[in-house]
Amino acid sequence: MLDCPDPPPVTVVLDPYDDVVHTRAALASHAPQHGRLTVHPTPGTDAAIALAYDVLAALGKPVPLAGYRHLDPAPAWSIAAAWILATPITHLTLLRAHLLTPHRFKGLLALRRRTGVRLVLVCHHRSMRAFLERELRQVDHVVAEASALLPEAEPAVLDRQVPRAARPLANRWIALPALTTLKAFDEATGPCRCAAPLAADRDFFPPVMPPVTEAEVAWRLQRATAHPYLAAQLATAVFTAASTTQLATAQVRDLGVDGTTITLHDQGLRQGCMTHPVPDWARPLLRAAALLWRIGAGTSGALFADPLGGEGLPSLTSFAEGCRLRPPQPPRPKLRRSRRGTTPSPKENAETIWPVCTVHYGLAWARDEPDLMQGCPHPPPHTRKTIERRKKGWLPPDYGLRGLRHLR
């Protein structure tokens, strides 16, 4: 189980007059991308699970958590610790700390011990509660005045509205060719300990997303769920074009130590076991999934399984649809013009079609399986030869059909 042997001292900031300037300064310092997290507790509750949810919400994760016992705070604290360790968070500032209760403070100390985060408690009162003073005597801590650590922010910084980056693909369905090969008809193989070569050495190249699409996919997966394994599993499917059976073979040990590579196995059914490079946007997601195993179970297991034993969580395809991500769908039928000469507006498919594609399978018996594409387009070429042929216009647009496989 993860444990920081020497966490930084707890900093207690005294704001005896509850000055709004200091509160504004603490809120203005909230910048998770730069390692600073400011948590403003939900008023009117003293439950430990509510404070854990507040930490997750400050990290940009949706709450409350589904799949666990309603009032059990342990999963929420563990998931919060995994996200903090997987991201550059180094400082956690808690406002209204003078209202802490013993069980909430113990949850914060456990989070500090697990992650090594620098904990800052802002007390908007003339004195701390007796239990808080008693508990602080048992841990390293320093006491400071708010005027020293929370100076007044410049009015220009407070009043200026920081423009948010434009998201051209916001609220739109995104068709990802890599998800065409997600569903499979074969069963997952057992754990493998092979030294798999790189995907490029196997002559396998998953579809590449345009930068705008990649940024939008990363934005959605970071905010779609608080469960690390769900976000990590879908992210891996996106950048590897792997099937669900290949994803099920990934163990915690298959993720590189620095989170830059992931090994998937299939015992030669498709292209063979391969090691894929992990893009920058997906590394925090995969690291959080692996860290949650070390926090929750302390042992290695299936990377894309929940070590906390959550129940009733969505399937991978349902989660993808919740993120508005899906494989390319069948072409829409052409709409006839009405007698008045107006063209009716096209409607999106009511239900997403998830095809079963065998284009990546390497065995003869797999290629003889019936075509279950249901009208969806086949994925793009995935080998050097076929990619070059597509660039030169030598491959027809319906690449992947069985009658055209001799062109590979």
DRENDO-1510 file (C-alpha; in Angstrom, 1 decimal, always signed):
<recs>
REC; n; res; u; v; w
REC; 1; MET; +0.0; +0.0; +0.0 .
REC; 2; LEU; +1.3; +3.5; -0.9 .
REC; 3; ASP; +2.6; +5.5; +2.0 .
REC; 4; CYS; +4.8; +8.6; +2.1 .
REC; 5; PRO; +7.3; +8.1; +4.9 .
REC; 6; ASP; +8.0; +11.8; +5.5 .
REC; 7; PRO; +5.1; +14.0; +4.3 .
REC; 8; PRO; +5.6; +17.8; +4.5 .
REC; 9; PRO; +4.4; +19.6; +7.6 .
REC; 10; VAL; +0.8; +20.7; +7.8 .
REC; 11; THR; +0.5; +24.5; +7.5 .
REC; 12; VAL; -2.3; +26.1; +9.6 .
REC; 13; VAL; -3.2; +29.6; +8.3 .
REC; 14; LEU; -5.0; +31.8; +10.9 .
REC; 15; ASP; -7.5; +34.2; +9.5 .
REC; 16; PRO; -9.3; +35.4; +12.7 .
REC; 17; TYR; -11.4; +38.1; +11.1 .
REC; 18; ASP; -12.6; +35.9; +8.1 .
REC; 19; ASP; -11.3; +38.5; +5.7 .
REC; 20; VAL; -12.8; +38.0; +2.2 .
REC; 21; VAL; -9.5; +39.1; +0.7 .
REC; 22; HIS; -7.8; +36.0; +2.0 .
REC; 23; THR; -10.5; +33.8; +0.8 .
REC; 24; ARG; -10.3; +35.3; -2.7 .
REC; 25; ALA; -6.5; +34.9; -2.7 .
REC; 26; ALA; -6.9; +31.2; -1.8 .
REC; 27; LEU; -9.5; +30.6; -4.5 .
REC; 28; ALA; -7.4; +32.5; -7.0 .
REC; 29; SER; -4.4; +30.2; -6.3 .
REC; 30; HIS; -6.4; +27.2; -7.5 .
REC; 31; ALA; -4.5; +25.8; -10.5 .
REC; 32; PRO; -4.5; +22.0; -10.8 .
REC; 33; GLN; -2.4; +22.1; -13.9 .
REC; 34; HIS; +0.3; +23.9; -11.9 .
REC; 35; GLY; +0.1; +21.7; -8.9 .
REC; 36; ARG; -2.2; +23.8; -6.6 .
REC; 37; LEU; -5.6; +22.6; -5.5 .
REC; 38; THR; -8.0; +24.8; -3.4 .
REC; 39; VAL; -11.0; +23.0; -1.8 .
REC; 40; HIS; -14.0; +25.0; -0.6 .
REC; 41; PRO; -16.0; +22.5; +1.5 .
REC; 42; THR; -19.7; +22.1; +0.8 .
REC; 43; PRO; -21.6; +24.0; +3.6 .
REC; 44; GLY; -24.1; +22.4; +5.8 .
REC; 45; THR; -22.5; +18.9; +6.1 .
REC; 46; ASP; -19.8; +17.3; +8.2 .
REC; 47; ALA; -19.7; +13.9; +6.5 .
REC; 48; ALA; -16.2; +12.7; +5.6 .
REC; 49; ILE; -17.5; +11.4; +2.3 .
REC; 50; ALA; -18.7; +14.9; +1.4 .
REC; 51; LEU; -15.2; +16.3; +1.9 .
REC; 52; ALA; -13.7; +13.6; -0.3 .
REC; 53; TYR; -16.3; +14.5; -2.9 .
REC; 54; ASP; -15.2; +18.2; -2.6 .
REC; 55; VAL; -11.6; +17.1; -3.3 .
REC; 56; LEU; -12.7; +15.2; -6.3 .
REC; 57; ALA; -14.8; +18.1; -7.6 .
REC; 58; ALA; -11.8; +20.4; -7.2 .
REC; 59; LEU; -9.9; +17.9; -9.4 .
REC; 60; GLY; -12.6; +18.3; -12.1 .
REC; 61; LYS; -14.2; +14.9; -11.5 .
REC; 62; PRO; -18.0; +14.3; -11.4 .
REC; 63; VAL; -19.5; +13.4; -8.1 .
REC; 64; PRO; -21.1; +11.6; -6.3 .
REC; 65; LEU; -19.4; +8.2; -7.1 .
REC; 66; ALA; -21.4; +5.3; -8.3 .
REC; 67; GLY; -20.8; +1.7; -7.7 .
REC; 68; TYR; -20.0; +1.7; -3.9 .
REC; 69; ARG; -21.8; +1.8; -0.6 .
REC; 70; HIS; -23.7; +5.0; -0.2 .
REC; 71; LEU; -22.0; +6.3; +2.9 .
REC; 72; ASP; -18.6; +4.6; +2.6 .
REC; 73; PRO; -15.9; +7.3; +2.3 .
REC; 74; ALA; -13.0; +4.9; +1.8 .
REC; 75; PRO; -13.4; +4.5; -2.1 .
REC; 76; ALA; -13.7; +8.3; -2.6 .
REC; 77; TRP; -10.6; +9.0; -0.5 .
REC; 78; SER; -8.6; +6.3; -2.4 .
REC; 79; ILE; -9.7; +7.6; -5.8 .
REC; 80; ALA; -8.9; +11.1; -4.8 .
REC; 81; ALA; -5.4; +10.0; -3.8 .
REC; 82; ALA; -4.9; +8.1; -7.1 .
REC; 83; TRP; -5.7; +11.2; -9.1 .
REC; 84; ILE; -3.5; +13.5; -7.0 .
REC; 85; LEU; -0.6; +11.1; -7.4 .
REC; 86; ALA; -1.2; +10.8; -11.1 .
REC; 87; THR; -1.3; +14.6; -11.7 .
REC; 88; PRO; +1.2; +17.3; -10.7 .
REC; 89; ILE; -0.7; +18.2; -7.5 .
REC; 90; THR; +1.7; +19.2; -4.7 .
REC; 91; HIS; -0.3; +21.6; -2.6 .
REC; 92; LEU; -3.8; +21.2; -1.2 .
REC; 93; THR; -5.4; +24.2; +0.5 .
REC; 94; LEU; -8.6; +23.7; +2.5 .
REC; 95; LEU; -10.8; +26.6; +3.4 .
REC; 96; ARG; -13.1; +26.7; +6.4 .
REC; 97; ALA; -10.8; +24.3; +8.3 .
REC; 98; HIS; -12.0; +25.6; +11.6 .
REC; 99; LEU; -15.2; +23.6; +10.9 .
REC; 100; LEU; -13.4; +20.3; +10.5 .
REC; 101; THR; -14.6; +17.3; +12.5 .
REC; 102; PRO; -12.4; +14.5; +13.8 .
REC; 103; HIS; -13.3; +12.0; +11.1 .
REC; 104; ARG; -12.9; +14.6; +8.3 .
REC; 105; PHE; -9.5; +15.6; +9.6 .
REC; 106; LYS; -8.4; +12.0; +9.8 .
REC; 107; GLY; -9.4; +11.5; +6.2 .
REC; 108; LEU; -7.2; +14.6; +5.3 .
REC; 109; LEU; -4.3; +13.2; +7.2 .
REC; 110; ALA; -4.6; +9.9; +5.5 .
REC; 111; LEU; -4.7; +11.6; +2.1 .
REC; 112; ARG; -1.6; +13.6; +3.1 .
REC; 113; ARG; +0.2; +10.4; +4.2 .
REC; 114; ARG; -0.7; +8.5; +1.0 .
REC; 115; THR; +0.2; +11.3; -1.5 .
REC; 116; GLY; +2.8; +13.4; +0.3 .
REC; 117; VAL; +0.8; +16.5; -0.7 .
REC; 118; ARG; +1.5; +19.7; +1.2 .
REC; 119; LEU; -1.6; +20.3; +3.3 .
REC; 120; VAL; -2.7; +23.9; +4.1 .
REC; 121; LEU; -5.6; +24.5; +6.5 .
REC; 122; VAL; -7.1; +28.0; +6.5 .
REC; 123; CYS; -9.0; +28.6; +9.8 .
REC; 124; HIS; -11.4; +31.6; +9.5 .
REC; 125; HIS; -11.7; +31.9; +13.3 .
REC; 126; ARG; -9.9; +33.3; +16.3 .
REC; 127; SER; -8.9; +29.9; +17.5 .
REC; 128; MET; -8.8; +26.3; +16.4 .
REC; 129; ARG; -11.0; +23.6; +17.9 .
REC; 130; ALA; -9.6; +21.8; +20.8 .
REC; 131; PHE; -9.5; +18.4; +19.0 .
REC; 132; LEU; -7.7; +20.0; +16.1 .
REC; 133; GLU; -5.0; +21.4; +18.4 .
REC; 134; ARG; -4.7; +18.0; +20.0 .
REC; 135; GLU; -4.4; +16.2; +16.7 .
REC; 136; LEU; -1.9; +18.7; +15.3 .
REC; 137; ARG; +0.5; +18.0; +18.2 .
REC; 138; GLN; +1.0; +14.5; +16.8 .
REC; 139; VAL; +2.1; +15.7; +13.3 .
REC; 140; ASP; +4.6; +18.2; +12.1 .
REC; 141; HIS; +2.9; +21.5; +11.5 .
REC; 142; VAL; +3.5; +25.2; +11.4 .
REC; 143; VAL; +1.2; +28.1; +12.2 .
REC; 144; ALA; +1.2; +31.2; +10.0 .
REC; 145; GLU; -0.8; +34.4; +9.7 .
REC; 146; ALA; -3.1; +34.8; +6.7 .
REC; 147; SER; -1.7; +38.2; +5.8 .
REC; 148; ALA; +1.7; +36.5; +5.2 .
REC; 149; LEU; +0.7; +33.5; +3.1 .
REC; 150; LEU; -2.5; +34.8; +1.5 .
REC; 151; PRO; -1.7; +38.4; +0.3 .
REC; 152; GLU; -4.3; +40.4; -1.4 .
REC; 153; ALA; -4.5; +39.5; -5.1 .
REC; 154; GLU; -4.3; +42.3; -7.6 .
REC; 155; PRO; -7.8; +43.6; -8.5 .
REC; 156; ALA; -7.0; +43.3; -12.2 .
REC; 157; VAL; -6.4; +39.6; -11.7 .
REC; 158; LEU; -9.6; +39.1; -9.8 .
REC; 159; ASP; -11.8; +41.2; -12.1 .
REC; 160; ARG; -10.4; +40.0; -15.4 .
REC; 161; GLN; -12.3; +37.1; -16.9 .
REC; 162; VAL; -9.8; +34.6; -18.2 .
REC; 163; PRO; -11.0; +33.5; -21.6 .
REC; 164; ARG; -11.5; +29.8; -21.9 .
REC; 165; ALA; -9.9; +27.9; -24.8 .
REC; 166; ALA; -12.3; +27.3; -27.6 .
REC; 167; ARG; -13.5; +23.7; -28.2 .
REC; 168; PRO; -14.6; +23.4; -31.8 .
REC; 169; LEU; -15.9; +19.8; -31.2 .
REC; 170; ALA; -17.8; +20.5; -27.9 .
REC; 171; ASN; -21.1; +18.7; -27.6 .
REC; 172; ARG; -20.6; +16.9; -30.9 .
REC; 173; TRP; -20.4; +13.2; -31.6 .
REC; 174; ILE; -16.8; +12.2; -32.5 .
REC; 175; ALA; -16.3; +9.2; -34.8 .
REC; 176; LEU; -13.0; +7.5; -34.0 .
REC; 177; PRO; -11.8; +4.8; -36.4 .
REC; 178; ALA; -9.8; +3.2; -33.6 .
REC; 179; LEU; -13.1; +2.2; -31.9 .
REC; 180; THR; -14.2; +0.1; -35.0 .
REC; 181; THR; -12.1; -2.8; -33.7 .
REC; 182; LEU; -13.2; -2.5; -30.1 .
REC; 183; LYS; -15.8; -5.3; -30.0 .
REC; 184; ALA; -14.6; -8.9; -30.5 .
REC; 185; PHE; -16.0; -12.4; -30.7 .
REC; 186; ASP; -13.1; -14.2; -29.0 .
REC; 187; GLU; -12.5; -14.6; -25.3 .
REC; 188; ALA; -9.7; -13.0; -23.4 .
REC; 189; THR; -6.5; -14.9; -22.9 .
REC; 190; GLY; -4.6; -15.5; -19.7 .
REC; 191; PRO; -2.0; -13.2; -18.2 .
REC; 192; CYS; +1.2; -13.1; -20.3 .
REC; 193; ARG; +4.7; -12.2; -19.1 .
REC; 194; CYS; +6.4; -11.9; -22.5 .
REC; 195; ALA; +8.8; -9.2; -23.6 .
REC; 196; ALA; +6.5; -7.8; -26.3 .
REC; 197; PRO; +8.1; -5.7; -29.1 .
REC; 198; LEU; +6.9; -2.3; -30.0 .
REC; 199; ALA; +3.8; -2.0; -32.2 .
REC; 200; ALA; +5.9; -0.3; -34.9 .
REC; 201; ASP; +8.3; -3.3; -35.0 .
REC; 202; ARG; +5.2; -5.5; -35.5 .
REC; 203; ASP; +4.3; -3.3; -38.4 .
REC; 204; PHE; +1.1; -2.1; -36.7 .
REC; 205; PHE; +0.1; +1.6; -36.7 .
REC; 206; PRO; -3.2; +2.6; -35.0 .
REC; 207; PRO; -5.2; +5.4; -36.5 .
REC; 208; VAL; -3.9; +8.9; -35.6 .
REC; 209; MET; -6.3; +11.5; -34.4 .
REC; 210; PRO; -6.0; +15.1; -35.6 .
REC; 211; PRO; -4.8; +17.5; -32.8 .
REC; 212; VAL; -8.2; +19.1; -32.4 .
REC; 213; THR; -9.9; +15.7; -32.0 .
REC; 214; GLU; -7.2; +14.6; -29.6 .
REC; 215; ALA; -7.6; +17.6; -27.4 .
REC; 216; GLU; -11.3; +17.2; -27.2 .
REC; 217; VAL; -11.1; +13.5; -26.4 .
REC; 218; ALA; -8.6; +14.2; -23.7 .
REC; 219; TRP; -10.8; +16.9; -22.2 .
REC; 220; ARG; -13.9; +14.6; -22.1 .
REC; 221; LEU; -12.1; +11.6; -20.6 .
REC; 222; GLN; -10.6; +13.8; -17.9 .
REC; 223; ARG; -14.0; +15.0; -16.8 .
REC; 224; ALA; -16.4; +12.1; -17.7 .
REC; 225; THR; -15.8; +10.0; -14.7 .
REC; 226; ALA; -13.9; +9.8; -11.4 .
REC; 227; HIS; -13.2; +6.1; -11.9 .
REC; 228; PRO; -9.6; +5.9; -13.2 .
REC; 229; TYR; -9.9; +2.5; -14.8 .
REC; 230; LEU; -12.9; +3.4; -17.0 .
REC; 231; ALA; -11.2; +6.5; -18.4 .
REC; 232; ALA; -7.9; +4.7; -18.8 .
REC; 233; GLN; -9.5; +1.7; -20.6 .
REC; 234; LEU; -11.3; +3.9; -23.1 .
REC; 235; ALA; -8.2; +6.0; -23.6 .
REC; 236; THR; -6.1; +2.9; -24.4 .
REC; 237; ALA; -8.7; +1.7; -26.9 .
REC; 238; VAL; -8.5; +5.1; -28.6 .
REC; 239; PHE; -4.7; +5.2; -29.1 .
REC; 240; THR; -4.1; +1.5; -29.7 .
REC; 241; ALA; -7.2; +0.3; -31.7 .
REC; 242; ALA; -7.3; -2.7; -29.4 .
REC; 243; SER; -10.3; -4.9; -28.8 .
REC; 244; THR; -11.9; -5.6; -25.4 .
REC; 245; THR; -10.2; -8.9; -25.2 .
REC; 246; GLN; -6.8; -7.3; -25.7 .
REC; 247; LEU; -7.6; -4.7; -23.1 .
REC; 248; ALA; -8.6; -7.4; -20.6 .
REC; 249; THR; -5.1; -8.9; -20.8 .
REC; 250; ALA; -3.3; -5.7; -19.5 .
REC; 251; GLN; -1.9; -6.1; -16.0 .
REC; 252; VAL; -0.6; -3.4; -13.8 .
REC; 253; ARG; +2.9; -4.6; -14.5 .
REC; 254; ASP; +2.3; -4.1; -18.2 .
REC; 255; LEU; +2.2; -0.3; -17.8 .
REC; 256; GLY; +5.7; +1.2; -18.0 .
REC; 257; VAL; +7.3; +2.5; -14.8 .
REC; 258; ASP; +7.1; +6.0; -16.2 .
REC; 259; GLY; +3.7; +5.4; -17.8 .
REC; 260; THR; +5.0; +6.0; -21.3 .
REC; 261; THR; +4.3; +2.5; -22.6 .
REC; 262; ILE; +1.5; -0.1; -22.3 .
REC; 263; THR; +1.8; -3.8; -23.3 .
REC; 264; LEU; -1.3; -5.7; -24.6 .
REC; 265; HIS; -1.4; -9.4; -25.3 .
REC; 266; ASP; -3.3; -11.7; -27.6 .
REC; 267; GLN; -1.1; -14.7; -28.1 .
REC; 268; GLY; -0.9; -14.3; -31.8 .
REC; 269; LEU; -4.6; -14.1; -32.6 .
REC; 270; ARG; -4.2; -10.7; -34.2 .
REC; 271; GLN; -0.9; -9.1; -34.6 .
REC; 272; GLY; +0.7; -10.7; -31.5 .
REC; 273; CYS; +1.6; -9.1; -28.2 .
REC; 274; MET; +2.7; -5.5; -28.7 .
REC; 275; THR; +4.0; -2.6; -26.6 .
REC; 276; HIS; +2.3; +0.7; -27.5 .
REC; 277; PRO; +3.6; +4.2; -26.7 .
REC; 278; VAL; +1.2; +6.1; -24.5 .
REC; 279; PRO; +0.5; +9.7; -25.7 .
REC; 280; ASP; +1.0; +12.5; -23.2 .
REC; 281; TRP; -2.7; +13.2; -22.8 .
REC; 282; ALA; -3.4; +9.6; -21.7 .
REC; 283; ARG; -0.6; +9.1; -19.2 .
REC; 284; PRO; -2.3; +10.6; -16.2 .
REC; 285; LEU; -5.3; +8.4; -16.8 .
REC; 286; LEU; -3.3; +5.2; -17.0 .
REC; 287; ARG; -1.1; +6.2; -14.0 .
REC; 288; ALA; -4.2; +6.8; -11.9 .
REC; 289; ALA; -5.6; +3.4; -12.8 .
REC; 290; ALA; -2.3; +1.7; -11.7 .
REC; 291; LEU; -1.9; +3.8; -8.6 .
REC; 292; LEU; -5.5; +2.9; -7.5 .
REC; 293; TRP; -4.4; -0.7; -7.4 .
REC; 294; ARG; -1.4; +0.1; -5.2 .
REC; 295; ILE; -3.6; +2.1; -2.9 .
REC; 296; GLY; -6.6; -0.2; -2.8 .
REC; 297; ALA; -5.1; -3.7; -2.9 .
REC; 298; GLY; -1.3; -3.3; -2.8 .
REC; 299; THR; -0.9; -6.0; -5.4 .
REC; 300; SER; -0.8; -6.3; -9.1 .
REC; 301; GLY; -4.0; -7.1; -11.0 .
REC; 302; ALA; -5.9; -6.4; -14.2 .
REC; 303; LEU; -5.1; -2.7; -15.0 .
REC; 304; PHE; -8.6; -2.0; -16.3 .
REC; 305; ALA; -10.5; -3.6; -13.4 .
REC; 306; ASP; -11.7; -1.8; -10.3 .
REC; 307; PRO; -9.6; -2.9; -7.3 .
REC; 308; LEU; -12.3; -1.4; -5.0 .
REC; 309; GLY; -15.0; -3.8; -6.1 .
REC; 310; GLY; -17.4; -1.3; -7.6 .
REC; 311; GLU; -20.7; -2.7; -8.9 .
REC; 312; GLY; -23.2; -1.5; -11.4 .
REC; 313; LEU; -20.7; +0.7; -13.3 .
REC; 314; PRO; -21.3; +1.2; -17.1 .
REC; 315; SER; -19.7; -1.0; -19.7 .
REC; 316; LEU; -17.0; +0.3; -21.9 .
REC; 317; THR; -19.2; +0.9; -24.9 .
REC; 318; SER; -21.9; +2.6; -22.7 .
REC; 319; PHE; -19.2; +4.8; -21.2 .
REC; 320; ALA; -17.9; +5.7; -24.7 .
REC; 321; GLU; -21.4; +6.7; -25.7 .
REC; 322; GLY; -21.7; +8.8; -22.6 .
REC; 323; CYS; -18.6; +10.7; -23.7 .
REC; 324; ARG; -20.2; +11.0; -27.2 .
REC; 325; LEU; -17.4; +8.8; -28.7 .
REC; 326; ARG; -18.2; +6.0; -31.1 .
REC; 327; PRO; -16.9; +4.3; -34.3 .
REC; 328; PRO; -17.8; +5.7; -37.7 .
REC; 329; GLN; -21.4; +4.9; -38.4 .
REC; 330; PRO; -23.1; +3.6; -41.6 .
REC; 331; PRO; -23.7; +6.4; -44.2 .
REC; 332; ARG; -27.0; +8.0; -43.8 .
REC; 333; PRO; -29.6; +7.5; -46.6 .
REC; 334; LYS; -30.0; +10.4; -48.9 .
REC; 335; LEU; -33.0; +12.5; -48.0 .
REC; 336; ARG; -35.5; +13.2; -50.7 .
REC; 337; ARG; -36.6; +16.8; -51.3 .
REC; 338; SER; -40.1; +17.6; -50.5 .
REC; 339; ARG; -42.5; +19.0; -53.1 .
REC; 340; ARG; -42.0; +22.5; -51.7 .
REC; 341; GLY; -38.3; +22.2; -52.5 .
REC; 342; THR; -37.0; +22.3; -48.9 .
REC; 343; THR; -34.5; +19.8; -47.7 .
REC; 344; PRO; -35.3; +18.3; -44.3 .
REC; 345; SER; -32.6; +18.5; -41.7 .
REC; 346; PRO; -30.7; +15.2; -41.2 .
REC; 347; LYS; -31.1; +13.4; -37.9 .
REC; 348; GLU; -28.3; +11.6; -36.0 .
REC; 349; ASN; -28.5; +7.9; -35.5 .
REC; 350; ALA; -30.7; +7.2; -32.5 .
REC; 351; GLU; -28.6; +4.1; -31.5 .
REC; 352; THR; -24.9; +3.6; -31.9 .
REC; 353; ILE; -23.8; +0.6; -33.9 .
REC; 354; TRP; -20.8; -1.2; -32.6 .
REC; 355; PRO; -19.5; -3.5; -35.3 .
REC; 356; VAL; -17.4; -6.6; -34.9 .
REC; 357; CYS; -14.4; -6.1; -37.2 .
REC; 358; THR; -11.9; -8.9; -38.1 .
REC; 359; VAL; -9.5; -6.8; -40.2 .
REC; 360; HIS; -6.8; -7.0; -37.5 .
REC; 361; TYR; -7.1; -10.8; -37.0 .
REC; 362; GLY; -4.2; -12.8; -38.2 .
REC; 363; LEU; -5.6; -16.4; -38.2 .
REC; 364; ALA; -7.3; -17.9; -41.2 .
REC; 365; TRP; -10.3; -19.1; -39.2 .
REC; 366; ALA; -10.9; -15.6; -37.9 .
REC; 367; ARG; -11.0; -14.2; -41.4 .
REC; 368; ASP; -13.7; -16.7; -42.3 .
REC; 369; GLU; -16.1; -15.3; -39.7 .
REC; 370; PRO; -19.2; -13.6; -41.1 .
REC; 371; ASP; -19.0; -9.9; -41.8 .
REC; 372; LEU; -20.5; -8.2; -38.7 .
REC; 373; MET; -19.8; -4.6; -39.8 .
REC; 374; GLN; -23.5; -3.8; -40.1 .
REC; 375; GLY; -22.8; -1.2; -42.7 .
REC; 376; CYS; -20.0; +0.7; -40.8 .
REC; 377; PRO; -16.9; +1.6; -42.7 .
REC; 378; HIS; -13.8; -0.5; -42.2 .
REC; 379; PRO; -10.9; +0.9; -40.2 .
REC; 380; PRO; -8.0; +2.6; -42.1 .
REC; 381; PRO; -4.8; +0.7; -43.1 .
REC; 382; HIS; -2.6; -0.3; -40.3 .
REC; 383; THR; +0.6; -1.6; -41.9 .
REC; 384; ARG; +3.4; +0.3; -43.6 .
REC; 385; LYS; +2.5; -1.2; -47.0 .
REC; 386; THR; -1.2; -0.5; -46.8 .
REC; 387; ILE; -0.7; +3.0; -45.4 .
REC; 388; GLU; +1.7; +3.9; -48.3 .
REC; 389; ARG; -0.8; +2.4; -50.8 .
REC; 390; ARG; -3.6; +4.5; -49.3 .
REC; 391; LYS; -1.4; +7.7; -49.6 .
REC; 392; LYS; -0.8; +6.9; -53.3 .
REC; 393; GLY; -4.4; +6.2; -53.9 .
REC; 394; TRP; -3.9; +2.5; -54.6 .
REC; 395; LEU; -6.4; +1.3; -52.0 .
REC; 396; PRO; -10.1; +1.6; -52.6 .
REC; 397; PRO; -12.2; +3.4; -49.9 .
REC; 398; ASP; -13.7; +0.2; -48.7 .
REC; 399; TYR; -10.4; -1.2; -47.6 .
REC; 400; GLY; -10.7; -4.2; -45.3 .
REC; 401; LEU; -13.4; -6.1; -47.1 .
REC; 402; ARG; -12.5; -9.8; -47.5 .
REC; 403; GLY; -12.5; -9.6; -51.3 .
REC; 404; LEU; -9.8; -6.9; -51.1 .
REC; 405; ARG; -7.4; -8.4; -48.6 .
REC; 406; HIS; -5.1; -9.9; -51.3 .
REC; 407; LEU; -4.0; -6.3; -51.9 .
REC; 408; ARG; -2.1; -6.2; -48.6 .
</recs>
